[in-house]
Amino acid sequence: MNPATKVEAKTLYQAVKKTVSKQTGVQVVVAPPFPFLGECGGVRPAHLALGAQTLSSADGGAFTGEVSARQLESYDVTYVIIGHSERRAMGETDADVLAKVQTALKRKLTAVVCIGELTRDNDGQFYSVVGQQIRTLTSALSGAEMKKVVLAYEPIWAIGTGKTATVDDVKEMQLFIHSVLTKAYDRAVASKVTILYGGSVKPNNAMELYQGGGMQGFLVGGASLDPVDFGMIIKSVTN
C-alpha cells in the first residue's frame, strides 16, 4: 500500500519514467496499488511496462473487492505479481497461486510468481519449500506456458528486514531453481524462464547480486519508492 496518495504515486511514476527513458537494455515494470493504475498511464518508453500487485483467478462475477485480469487490461497492464509473500501470509496457497497464473496466462498477462522460504535451516530443508512451490506450477503448466512465467525468488526472511541473501546464497538458489525446471521439462525450457531476486535489494548491493547471483533482474521493494535509489538499481542491470 505504497505510496499512500494519488499525488505521490503520480510524482513517483513520472520520476521513474524520466529515469527509464535514459536507460537501454533493461525491462522495467512498475506495479502501483490498484487505485493508482490510472495515474501511470499515457505515453511511456517501450521498455517501461505497467504491472498489478495481484489479480483474481475469476474472470468476473460476484467477487466483491477482487480485481480481474479483464479489468487490469483496461489500464494497459501487461504484468501481474502473483503469490507475493505478503499475499501468501494472508492465506494464499500454492493452489491459489496456480489458479491465478493460469488466469493470467489465459489473458496473455506475464505472471511474476513469487517463491521463497520463510526461514533457513542448516540442513537445506528450505530447498524443499521452494521446490514444492515450483512443482505446483510445473505439474499443471506446459513448457510453452512456463516460458511465459517469471519466477521471483524472495527469501521471506530478507524482506523488509535489512537482511540480504549473500551472492552465494542467491547463486545456489538460481542453480536449484534451474535444476527443478530442467527435471520438470528440459534444459531448453528451463533456460527460457526468467528468474529474479527480491529481498532488501538496494543501490549498494544490486550490482554485486546481479553480477554474481546468476539472476536476470530484481523484484524491488522499498527501494522502488525512492526514484534515485530505484534509478541506481535499474542502472546496475543495464547492459
Residue, then its C-alpha position, 0 to 999 in steps of 0.5 A: m500500500n505504497p505510496a499512500t496518495k494519488v499525488e505521490a504515486k503520480t510524482l513517483y511514476q513520472a520520476v521513474k519514467k524520466t529515469v527509464s527513458k535514459q536507460t537501454g537494455v533493461q525491462v522495467v515494470v512498475a506495479p502501483p496499488f490498484p487505485f493508482l493504475g490510472e495515474c501511470g498511464g499515457v505515453r511511456p518508453a517501450h521498455l517501461a511496462l505497467g504491472a498489478q500487485t495481484l489479480s483474481s483467478a475469476d474472470g468476473g462475477a460476484f467477487t466483491g473487492e477482487v480485481s480481474a485480469r479483464q479489468l487490469e487490461s483496461y489500464d494497459v497492464t501487461y504484468v501481474i505479481i502473483g503469490h507475493s509473500e505478503r499475499r501468501a501470509m494472508g492465506e494464499t496457497d500454492a493452489d491459489v497461486l496456480a489458479k491465478v497464473q493460469t488466469a493470467l496466462k489465459r489473458k496473455l498477462t506475464a505472471v511474476v510468481c513469487i517463491g521463497e522460504l520463510t526461514r533457513d535451516n542448516d540442513g537445506q530443508f528450505y530447498s524443499v519449500v521452494g521446490q514444492q512451490i515450483r512443482t505446483l506450477t510445473s505439474a499443471l503448466s506446459g513448457a510453452e506456458m512456463k516460458k511465459v512465467v517469471l519466477a521471483y525468488e524472495p527469501i521471506w526472511a530478507i524482506g523488509t528486514g535489512k537482511t540480504a541473501t549473500v551472492d552465494d546464497v542467491k547463486e545456489m538458489q538460481l542453480f536449484i531453481h534451474s535444476v527443478l525446471t530442467k527435471a520438470y521439462d528440459r534444459a531448453v525450457a528451463s533456460k527460457v524462464t526468467i528468474l529474479y531476486g527480491g529481498s532488501v535489494k538496494p543501490n549498494n548491493a544490486m550490482e554485486l547480486y546481479q553480477g554474481g547471483g546468476m539472476q536476470g533482474f530484481l523484484v524491488g521493494g522499498a527501494s522502488l519508492d525512492p526514484v534515485d535509489f530505484g534509478m541506481i538499481i535499474k542502472s546496475v542491470t543495464n547492459 
